[in-house]
Amino acid sequence: MAENNDLQFIDCLPVNDLVVPEGESLHLEMAFFSVLPSGELKIRVKKGASLEAALADFSIGSSKLNVEIALEEGATSEFHLAALGKGDSVKTYIPNAIHLEPHSESLISSYGIASEKSNVSFLGTSSIEKNAKNSATRQEAKVILFDKESKGAASPILKIADNDVKASHGASVGRLNDDHLFYLESRGLSEEDAKRLITLGYLKPIASYFADESLRQRIESEIEGGIYRV
């Protein structure tokens, strides 16, 4: 029977590379409220193991984080990221999935909001190496620009070196949907309240990946507070 493990990091990254042992499962939670240190996080998911990781970043200041998830035969990985850019910060996230062996699966979902003069970028790559047949990978990246001076980039890349695989990606960067705003305003909400309601629903799902109730509430409070300070 597979062993389930949980790791939680608040305002810090793991000091060493992480390894999910063969046949085991790891639930990884990372939340940043003050500073997200720039750096690199490497995770090796061994044969038949599984990883579910969530990263919520509401920190102040600029940072650049590279995440590398390497998957062996039959390994699975989900990496969920939510970020809120504030002030004039420049935040760059590079989540990568590397399929080394057959029958491995990965999902990377990255959702961000750039407010004020901030810049939020998602630049990850999903790679399926030679002889990694019957593997599947999916990358999703989306950035909402809340203000006129905010900027963003979503550029997921697929690198496929074998046949008989499944690989897809989706990306978008843009302002809030005018139709959604119009619908909410027609129901009596002001434009600002409509924007906040949409963005709240956009980032809030990241909290569901955090098992600790107090931390989940803190994340939800940070999302709401960050939006209403815009």
N, C-alpha and C positions, 0 to 999 in steps of 0.2 A: 504494500500500500504506500502511495506517494506521501512524503512528509511535506507539510505546509509550513513555511517560514514567513515571518513578517519583520520588516525593517522600516524604521522611521527616522527621518532627518529633518530638523527644523533649523533654518538659517545656516546650514553647513552641508557640504558634500561629503560622501564617503572618502576616507583617507586613502584606502586601497581599492584596487579593482575588485569587482564583485563576481562571484561564480555561483551559479545555480547548479548544484550537483545533479548527476544523472538521476532521472526519474522523480526529482523533487520539484516543489513549487515555491516561488518567492513572490510575496506581495510587498512592493516597495513604495513608500510614501515620502515625498520631498516637498516641503513648503518653505517659502522664503518671504519674510515680511519686512526685514530691514535691508539686508544686502545679499545679492546672489553673487558669490565669487566667480570670477571668470576661471575657466579651467576645462578639464576633460573627465568624463566619467565613462569607464569601460565595464561592460557586463558580458560575461560568457555564459550562455545557456547551453548546458551539456545535453547529451543524448536523451530524448524523451522528457526533458524538463520543461517547465513553463514559467514565464515571467509576466506579472501584471504590475506596471509601474505608473505612477501619477506624479506630475510635477506642477505645482501651483506657484507662480511667481508674481508677487505684488510688491517686490522690493523697490527701493528708491535708488536711482543711479544707473549707470551704464554697465553692461556685462556682455560677455561672449562665452557661451557654453557649448561644448561639443560632446555629444553622447554617442557611444558606439556599442551596439548590441550585436554580438556574434552568436549565430545559432548553429548547433550541430544537428545531426540526424533526428528528425521527429520532434524537434524543439518548437515551442510556440512562444510568441512575445506580443504583448500589447503595451504601447507607451503612449500615455495621454498627457498633453501639456496645455496649460492655460496661462496666459500672461497678460498683465495690464501695464502698459507704458504710461509714465507720468512725467510732467515737467519737460525737460529737454533731454531725457535719457535716450540712449541708443542701446537697444537690446537685440542680440543676435543669438539664435538657437539653431544648432546643427544636429538634429537627431538622425542617426544612421542605423540601418539594419543591414547586417551582412549575413547572407545565407551561405554557409560553408558546405552543407551536406544536404542530401535529399529529404523530402517530406517535411520541411520546416515551414512555419507560417509566421508572418509578422504584420502588425498594424501599428502605424504611427499617426496619431491625430493631434494637430497643433492648432489652437484657436487663440487669437489675441485681439486686444483692443489698444489702439494707439490714441492717447488723448493729449491735449495741449500741443507741445512741439516735439513730442517723443517720436521715436522710430522703432518699430517692431518688425523683425525679419525672421522667417522660417526657411532654412536652406538645407534641409536634410536630403540624404541619398539612400535609396534602397538598392542593394546589390544582390544578385543571385549569381554565385560563382559557377564555374565549370564543374559538371558532375553533381550539381544540386538539383537534380530533376524532381518533378512533382512538388515543387515548393510554390508558395503563394505569398505575395506581399502587396500591401496597400498603404499609400500615404495620402493624408488629407491635411491641407493647410489653408487657413483662412484668417485674414486680418481685416478688422473693421476700423476705419479712420473716423474718429469721433469729432475731430476739429479740423478747421481749414488748413492749419499748419502741421498737422500730424502726418506721418509717413509710414509706409509699411511695404514689405515684400514677402511673397510666398512663392517659392521656387523648388518644389520637390523634384528630385531627379531619379530616374530608374536606370540601372546598369545591369543588363541581362547577358549572361555568357553561356546559357544553355537553353535547350528547347524543352517543350512539355512542362511549362511553368505558367503561373498566373501572376500578372503584375499590372497594377493600375495606380493612378494618382489623380487628385483633384486639387485645384488651388484657386483662390480668389482674393483680391484686395480691393476694397472700395468703401464708399460711404454707406450709411444706413439706407435700407430700401425705402424709396419714397412711397410705394404702395402700402407698406406696413405702417409707415408713419401716418399716412392719410387715414387709414382704417382706424387707428387708435385715436387720432385727433377727432375723427367723426363721432367717436364714442365719448367725447368730452374731455380727453386729456390734453394738456398743453404740449407743445412740441418738445420741450425739454423733458417732461415726464414720460412722453412716448419713447424718446431716445433712451432714457434710462431703463425703462421697462424692457425694451428689446435687448439691450446690452446685458442686463441682469440675467435674463433667460439664456443668453448666449454663453456666458462664462460660468454660471452657477453649476452646471452639470459636473464640473471637475470635482466638486465637493463629495459627490457620491462614491468616489474611489478611495476616500479616506475613512477608515474604520472607526477611528477615535471620535466620539461624539463632540467633545469639547473642541478638538481641532477642526472638525467639519464646520461647527458653528463659527469659529474664528475666521475660517476661509470665506464663508458666506457673508459675514460682517465686513470683511475687508473688501470684498467685491462691491457690496452695496455702498460702503463708505467711499471707495475709490471713484465710483461712478458719480456719486452725489457731490464730490469735491470738484468734479470737472467744471 
